[in-house]
Amino acid sequence: SLLEGSLPPPRSYPHDDPDTCAVAKRPRKVPLDTGTAGAGTDDGATALSPVMQVQREAAEVLAPLFLAPGALVLQALERAATLVHVMEFSKLRCLNALFSMLNQSVLQVIAYNQAHADFPMESAQLEQFLSKRTVYALIWCFAGDATLKQRRLLGDYIRGVTTIAVPPPADDRSLIDYRVTIGGDWAPWAAQVPQVAVATHQVAAPDVVIATVDTVRHEDLLAGWLAEHKPMILCGPPGSGKTMTLFAALRALPDMEVVGLNFSSATTPDLLLKTFDHYCEYRRGPHGVVMAPAQLGKWLVFFCDEINLPSEDAYGTVRVVSFLRQMVEYGGFWRASDHAWVTLERI
């Protein structure tokens, strides 16, 4: 099945490809030891490196939530399909988002162990943290494109079918109002909202941002997906804070540079191509033409504002949106000047 293909058993993990999902194989951006932590034992077995040990334990914790009969992920996925979504519901998109969030969770464990080498996270704490993070991720990944009411419905459903410890039901809070600490405990997002003192003369300033529960948890979600280099769509009415939230999340990622593009009814793919020429450079390699940011080591994030405004052509196609989809789904585009395929890198 789709889940079985995405979640192989730990013993099948290859060790030489760092750019894959942690749930499926291992976290990216973490240097993996290609060797072992020590010499082989008398029976020929070899000891796992600390990073690989964390990944193996994580896979053992997560596998029953995906593959066991009546698995929580499968039940939540079926329930999410019955909710009202802003976008067309896709199980594959939901699972990809879930894998990204779980990948970040495993990276958090690895980072914790590296910072506490003398007292790494114990197996019981790891199980508690990852299982609760899965519950948290299910709501946002399966109902992130739904209304607050629909998210609450999914949260209440998960509370009723899971054996994982969750906060008790309350009239003023649901599961989406809590986060999971590295210690494996539930903590209200409200406690993370900073207290901001605004001077009288700054009250009307356009750049003053007052953090709320929504902005804090949305920034945390976006930062995780951006760190995984996942494209995303922010949907909401004017003034709902889409741009502000995105830029706040990007400020926490210094290896990314954002380029803002304002779409209108007359926007065409030429706008993107001209922007590429300004911020990127082309180079020809052994596998063809590659386009990458001019700044070494930087990722380029294109923020397309008002993406719903471009008009359809005579054939009912929004050309600039189709061009974006081609780049996202195929990782490149055909260059009109010489009909060469251009592969995107760090974009």
N, C-alpha and C positions, 0 to 999 in steps of 0.2 A: 504494500500500500504506500501512499504518499508519506505517511509518518515513518514507516519502516525504512524507506529509502533515505529519509532525513536523519534518522537516529539509529545508526548501526551500533552493535555492541562494542564496548570499550576495547576488546582485544583486536578489533579490526582497524584501529586508528593508524593511519600512516603518520610518519614523523617529519616529512620533508616539505609540506605545503602549508605555510603559516597563514594563508589568506582565505580561510574558510570559517564557517560558523562553529562556535564552541560546542554547541549542542550536537552538531553533526560530527565534528572532528576535533577542533581545538580553537581557542581564542586567537584572534589576529592581533598584531602589534605587540606580541609577547615573545621574546626570544626563547625558542624551545631548544632544549639540549638534544642534539642528534645522537649523542652517546648515552652513557648511563651515569648514575651518581657515584658509582664505584666499580671495582673490578667484579667480574663474574664470580658466582659462588661455585662450590664444588660440583653441584649438579648441573652446571651450565646455565642456570637462570641468571638474569641480570636485574639489578635494582633500578627502579624507575627514578627519574629526576623529580624534584619536588613539584615542578610545573605539571608534568605528565601525571603525577599522582593525584593532584587536585582535579585534573580533567577527568581522570578515570573515576574518581569518587563522585564527581558531579554527574557523570553519565549514569552511574548506578543509582543515584538519587532520582534523576529525572526520567529514566526509562519507564518505570511503572506509571508515571503520570501521563505518558504518551501511549504506551503499547499494551498495558494490562487490560483485561476485559473490563468494560465499563470505565475506562480511563477518564480522569478528570478533564483532560484536554479535549477528548472527543466529545464528551457530554457538553462542555461549554461551547464547543464549536457548533454543535447542532442547535443549541439554544440560541446562540448569537445569530444564526441564520434566520430565525423567526422574528428578530427585532427590526425596527425601522431604522434604516441607515441613510445617511446623506448621499453616500456613493453606492454604486452597485456592489453588493456583497460578493466577495471572492475569498474562498477558503485558502487558496494559495497565498494571497496577499496577507491575510491574517497570520498564517503560519510563518511567513518570512519575517513579519514584524515581531512575532513572538520569539523566533530564534535570535533575532538581533538583541532583544532585551535580555534574554537568558545568557547570551554571549557576554554582554556587559556585566551581568551578575557574576559569572565565573571570573571575569577579569578583576572584579572587586575583591574576590576571595584571594586571587593570586597576588594582587597588590598588597592586601592586608598581610599575607604570609611573608612577603618580601620585607615589609616594614616591621614585622614582629618575628624575625627569624628564630629567636630563642623560644617563642611561645606561639607557634602557628595555630591556625584555627583547627579545633578538634573535629572529628567526624560528626559527632552529634550536633555541634553548632553549625557545621556546613550543611547538614541535612535540613536543619530547621530554617536556616537562611534561604537556601535555594527553593525549598518547597513553598515557603511563604512568598518569595519573590515570583514564583510561578503563578500563584493566585493573583498577585498584584498585576503581573504582566497580562494575564488573560483578559482582565477587564479592559485595559487600555488597548491591547492589540486586537481584540475581537469586537469591541464597541467604541473604539476611539473616534469613529466617524458617525457616532450616534449622539442623540441628545442626552443631557444629564439624567433625565428620567429613565431612558433606556439603559444607561450604564448602571443605574441603581437596580434595575430589574435583573440584569445579568449578575450583579454582585450578590443580590439576595438569592438567586438561583444557585450560585456557586457555594454560598454559605450553607445551603440546604443539602448539597450532595457531597461535599468534601469532608474528609476526616481531619484535614489540616486545621490547626488551631487558628481561628480568625476572631477579630473583635466582636463582641456581642452586638446584636442589633440595637439601634437607637434611632429615635425620631429625627434627630438633627444631623446624624452622620451615617454614611454607608461605607463600604469597603474602599471606595475611591478616595475617601477623605483621610486614608492612612497610608503611610509608607513603611518599608521594612528596613530597620537598622542593620548594620553589619553584625550586630550581636544576635540577630534573628528575632527581634521583638517588633511588634507593631507600635508605631508612634504617629500621632495625629500630624497632618501637614500644617495645621494651624500653628503648631509650635515652631515651625521653620520660618514663619513670616517675620521679617525683621521690622523693628520699630523705627520709623523714619520721622525725624523732626524737621519740619519745613518752616523756614523763616517766613514772616508775614509778607515780605516783598517778593518771595518766590512762589507764592500760591498760584499765581496766574501764569507762571513760566511754562512754555510748551514742552520743555525737556525734563520736567519733574515727573518722576515715576513713583507711584505709591504701590508697593508690592501687596498682593493679595494671595489667598490660598491658591487661586487658579493660576496666577502668573508664576508662582514658585514651582508648583508641580508640573506645569506645562514646560517651563524652562528645563527642568530635570529630564523630562521625556525627550524633548527635542535635542538636548545635548547628547543623550545616549544614542539616538538614531543618527545624528550628524557624525558622531565619533565612529560609527559603523559605516559612514559614507553611503547612507541610504537616502534616496530622493523621497520627498514627502509633499503633501498638499495641505495647506492650512485653509480651512473653510470657516467663514463667519461674516457677519454684516460689517459695514464700515464702522470703524471706531471700536471694534471689539478687541484690539490689541494684538493682531496677528504679526504685524511688522515689529512692534516693540518686543514681543516675546521671542521672536526669532533672533533678533539682533542681541538680545540679552543672553541667549544661549550661545551664540557665536563668540561673545566676549570671553567665555570660559574655555574656548578652543583656540589657542594662539597660533596653531599651525594652519588655520583656515583664513582665507581672505574672501570677503563677500563683495559681489558685484550686483548692484541693483538695476533692474530693467523695468520700466513702467510701460505696460502694454496698453494699447488702445484698439479701437475698432479697425484701424488701418495697419496694425503691426503685421509684418511678414517675417519669414526666416532671415531676410537680409539683416535685420537688426541684430540677431544672434551672431551671424557670421562676421559682421563688422566689429562686434564686441570681442569675439574670439581673436580677431586680428590685432586688437589693441592690447589684450591681456595675455595672449598665448603665443607660442611659437611652434612652427611645424618642423619636424625633422624626419628624415627617411632612415629607417632601420632595417634589420634583416626580415622583419615581418610586415613591412610596408610603411606607410606614412603615419606618424604619431603626432598628435597635438597635445601639448602640456603647458601648464602655466609658465610664464617667463621666469618667475621667482623659484629658485630651487628649493625643494623641501616643503613648498606650500601647496595646499589644496585650494582650489577655486570653487566657491559656492555661488551659483547664479540664482539670485532671488528675483523671480518673475512676479511682479505685482499686478493685480487686476487681470489675471490670466483668463478670466471668463469674458473679457471684452472683445477680442478679435472676432471679426465677422466671417461667416462662411463664404466660400466661393460658389461658383455656379454649380458645382457638383456636391454641395453640402459638406465640404471638408474645410475645417479650420487649419490652414496650412502650417502656421507656426506651431500649433499644438501637435499636429502630426509629426513635425520635425523634432520637437522635444521628445515625443514618444519614441521615435526612432533612435535617438541618442541614448535614451534611458534603457530601452529594451535590447538594443543591439550594440551599445557601447561605442557608437561612432556614426558617421554619415558619409554619403558620397559627395565628393567635391566636384562642383560643376565645371571648373576650369580644365581639369585633365581627367575627369571621370575616375579618380582614384579614391579608394576607401580610406577614410581617415579615422583612426582609432583614438578615442579619448583616454587621457591619462591624468590622474589627479584632478578630475573635474567632476 
